[in-house]
Amino acid sequence: MCQLILRKMMPEKNKIIVVTGPTATGKTTLAVKLAATFGGEIISVDSRQVYRGMDIGTGKDLNEYNIAGKTIPCHLVDVVDPQEDYNLMRYCQDARQCLLSLHEQSRLPILCGGTALYLDALLSNYQLPGAPPNAALRERLAKKNTDELLAMLPEAEQNHFRDSAELKNRNRLLRRLERSTGCRTTDHFPLILSPLILGVYYPRTTVHRRIEQRLDRRLAGGMIEEVQHLHAAGISWERLEFFGLEYRCIAEFLQGKTNFDEMHTQLFCRIRQFAKRQDIWFRKMERAGKPIHWLPQGDFDSAVRLITDFLADRPLPSPVIQLKDINYGNTRP
């Protein structure tokens, strides 16, 4: 009955705008300007910005949501404390509720972020499985190593674990396998989304330069102190390392496992590798029939033209840039 009511409340076609792209390309800046122009609100698509107190390392940039004297609402930021688990299933449930609410208010949803797994799951309307803890299953899986457990997951889930700090968390792997063998959740409701996907495009060498510049700004702006504060507030080193990238490298530095220069070099390399993995996800999305309109340097005027035509149901041009046509050769990640 609940699902029937929700479907009746939703319009047949739910138009949304997506602003995505590799890390350090200025997605938030573009999304905020577009929200101000079209009367929209932003839904974050970031697996770490949901955590309170993790501001600098996740790049929340909350000051950017103030434009022309107005604050653009942003959803799914600062949702839970760092001690809590927040996963793909919960994100999809929360994002769908946000979309439902915004459409009821006739507000244009603008999804903004670079966690490609979350974005692809939402756009593909994944129906995520769920199940209670299964002691018998866990006993059967206890003798399997990490690679064997990974091989039992769907390909998208395997990629997620390999590309994140969750690979170190065996319990997370076991929980995913429990969910994949259990009954489907009953609180899922379908959303038929009509997305216009905009990507902020820079050549890879430029992305690398922007990553390094942003890293130096964040370190100078208190990112190490942020990690110190989180640990002093009760977040264990292991939990901080679980969050990956900035939090893992800085936690290792604060424990004396690396010096500052080693930490800086490792972090720069890992963020570049993360950007490369994002590129792989975006290529997969294009191959799966989800066209991405890549905007050189996040061109605002081009974005406005595309959105205007999209909202008016006018036909859109084919994307000018497609990642399948770009070969980076032997460029290091």
Secondary structure, DSSP 8 states (H G I E B T S, - for coil): -HHHHHHHHS-SSEEEEEEE-STTS-HHHHHHHHHHHHTEEEEE--SSTTBTT--TTTT--GGGGEETTEE--EESSS-B-TTS---HHHHHHHHHHHHHHHHHTT-EEEEE---HHHHHHHHTT---B-----HHHHHHHTT--HHHHHHTS-HHHHHHHHTSGGGG-HHHHHHHHHHHHS-B-SS-----EEEEEEEEE--HHHHHHHHHHHHHHHHHTTHHHHHHHHHHTT--HHHHHHT-HHHHHHHHHHTTSS-HHHHHHHHHHHHHHHHHHHHHHHHHHHHTT--EEEEETT-HHHHHHHHHHHHTT------S--GGG---TT---
